[in-house]
């Protein structure tokens, strides 16, 4: 399933979100910026309506692509993000 992902950065925190047709946030990955070269992924949440669709993976993938483009080191404190990166090391690449 193709998920439209929106990036909502702010000064020291941010999130990647997926919304439903009504605009309600139904999946999110949140992060904090740590210093000038690191981000900490601290939470990934997916609504039951998206479970099994790859939405969580898509959020981690989007965050990793963004972090790589900015040359950020990623520290995955969120258990889901950590497990996804261990299962798919190519995302770090």
Rosetta blueprint (number, residue, H / E / L):
1 X L
2 X L
3 X L
4 X L
5 X L
6 X E
7 X E
8 X E
9 X E
10 X L
11 X L
12 X L
13 X E
14 X E
15 X E
16 X E
17 X E
18 X E
19 X E
20 X L
21 X L
22 X L
23 X L
24 X L
25 X E
26 X E
27 X E
28 X E
29 X E
30 X E
31 X E
32 X E
33 X E
34 X E
35 X L
36 X L
37 X L
38 X E
39 X E
40 X E
41 X E
42 X E
43 X E
44 X E
45 X E
46 X E
47 X L
48 X H
49 X H
50 X H
51 X L
52 X L
53 X L
54 X L
55 X H
56 X H
57 X H
58 X H
59 X H
60 X H
61 X H
62 X H
63 X H
64 X H
65 X H
66 X H
67 X H
68 X H
69 X H
70 X L
71 X L
72 X L
73 X E
74 X E
75 X E
76 X E
77 X L
78 X L
79 X H
80 X H
81 X H
82 X H
83 X H
84 X H
85 X H
86 X H
87 X H
88 X L
89 X H
90 X H
91 X H
92 X L
93 X L
